[in-house]
């Protein structure tokens, strides 16, 4: 699924109907998993700094974990992003997305195909950037994160479902409780996570508010 630029949250038959302009509500994400182990994986590992000079996000999916996915000779190695192509639920550990606040990191994950991330904890700015892209993040206990990673490695084609409303990840016949931040949960469920699109689809109302303000130009 490398380079997938489709909107996230397209969860099969449960996906909500939209009019083509509204921001979609994201109630659940279903698919298969990709495990990336390790604490404190920062945004420079997720998306190396030398790729920040790109003027658009279009090719960011190709650069996700670019260095980690290659050996000393530049050849593809056994990194999960090479081995689990097509997965859309990322399973991680503690403090994922720390370091620089660059939006390029979640952009790269999204365009590679990631629609939801389950992990022990997430850096605050990274998590908020995920929300703005419609990527759900679910925090679970350490043991639950490791169990999920183990399960994915042993069953790479098995179905996994992240339920935003219930704040659970379901797989192998069980549901594991987690936490989706209130602001993210509300934004995803109500379809207001893409604030630019929300403004665009309510342009008349936005203009009316602008015109009513005493400090704006005529």
N, C-alpha and C positions, 0 to 999 in steps of 0.2 A: 504493500500500500504506500510505498515511498512516493512522496510528492503529492499526496492526496490533499487537494484544496477544498473539498466539499465541506459544507457547514456541519459542525459537530452535532451530536445528539439525535441523529437519524436512526431511531431505535425500532426499525421494522414496523410490524403491524400496530404497535402502540404509539407510533409517532403521531403527533397532533396534525390536524389539517391546518394549512395556512393559506392566505390569499396571495402568496408570492411576494408580498412586501413586508408583512409583519415579521417580527423576530420570533422564531419558533420556541415554544415551551419545551423544556427538556426535563422529562419526568424520569427517564431511565436510559441507561446505555447498556446494550447487550452485544456480546461478541466473544472474542477470544483474548487471551492475555499475553503480555510480554513482561518477564521479570527482569528488573535491573537492580542488582544487589549493591549495598554499600550505603553508609551514612555520609551525610554532608556532601552529597553530589551537587556541585555548584553549577551556576549557569554558564560558566566558561567551559565546563566539561560537556554540558548539554549542547551548547552552541558556541564554538570557539570564536574568540574576539575578532580574528582576522576576517570573518564573514560579515561583520557588522557594517562594512562599507557598502554592501549591496543597497541599492536605492529602493527596492521593493522586497516584500516578504515572499515572493512567488516561489523561489527555489530553496527556501529555508528547510523544507523537508529533507533535501539531499544532504544537508549539513548537520542534522541532528546526530549527536555523539560521533561526529566525523572522525576525530582522532582516536577515540576508544574503539572504533570499528575497524581499525587498520593496524597491521603489525609494523615492525621497524622498516620494512621495505615498501610500505604503502599498500599492501595487499589486504583484502578483507580477511578478518579473523573470525573467531567464534562468538563475538559480542551478540547479546540477545537481539539487537536491532538488525543484525544480519540473519539470525537464525529463526526469528519469529515474525517474518514479513506477513503483513495482512492483519496483525492483531490491533485491537483498539483500546484495550484496558491495560494500562501500565501499572505494575506492582512494584513499589519502591520501599525504602526504609526511612530512616530518621533524617529530618532537616533537609528534605529534598528541595532543590531550587534555591539554595542559599547563595550568598555572594552578590554580584552585580544585579541590579534591578532590570536588566535588559529584557524588553518584551520579545526579543528574537528567540529566546529559549522556549517559551510556550508556543510561539509561532512555529518554530521548527518541529516541535512535538506534534502539534495539531496537523501540520501539513504532511508529516510522515504518516499520520493516521490515528493518533491518540485522541480519544474522545472522553476518557475518564482516567483518573489516577487514584489508586488506592495505596496508602502508605502510612507510616507511623506519624509523621508530621511534615509540614511544609513551611518554607520561608514565607513570611507574610506577604511581601510584595509579589513574589512569584505566584502565590495562590490567588491574589487579587487579579493579576494579569490573566490567569487561567479563567477566572470568572468572566472577564471581559471578552474572552474568546469562546465562551460556552463550554469550557472543559470542566467537568465536575471533579472535585477532589474530595475524597472520603478518608478521614483519619481513623485508623484502627490500632489496636494494641500491638505491641511488638510480636508476640506469639502469633497473632492472627495474620500479620503481614508476612511473616516467614512461612507460615502454613500455606498461604495463598501462593507465594513464590514457588514453594516446593511442589504444590499441586500443578501449577502451570508447567513447570519443567517436566513433570512426569506425564502430563496430559495436555500437550500443546494445542490440541484441537477441541478441547472441552469448552462448553459454553460458560460464560461468566456474565452476570448481570449486576450493574450498579444501580440501585434504586434511590434516586435523589429524595423523593418524598419520605420513604421509610428510613432513609439513612442506613442502608444495609448493602452488603455485597453478597450475592447468592452464587453458589457453585457447589457441585458435588452433593446436591440434595440438602444443603444447609444454608442458613442465612446468618451472616456475621454482622453484628451491630457496629456502627461507626459514628462518625460525626461529620456533618457538612455544615460549615459556618452559616449562621442564620442569614446573613446578607446574600451569600452565594445561593443558598437554597431558595430564598424568595425570588431572586433574580432569574434563576433557571426555570423555576416552576411557573412564574408569571410571564416569562418571555420578555424580560427587560434587561437582559445581561449585555446586549449590544446597545449601549447608550446612543451611539451615533445613528444607528438604524432607527431607534425609537424616536429620536428627534426628527429624522427624515420623514418618517411615516406620520408624524404629527406636526408637519411644517406650518400649517395654518395656525394652529394653537400656539406654536413657538413664536411665530411672527406677531400674534396678537399680544402675547405677554411682553415681547420686546417693545411693541408700540406703546404699551401702557406704562412703561418705565420712564420716569421723568428725566433720567440722565442719559438716555440713548438719543442718537441723532434721528432726525426726521427722515 
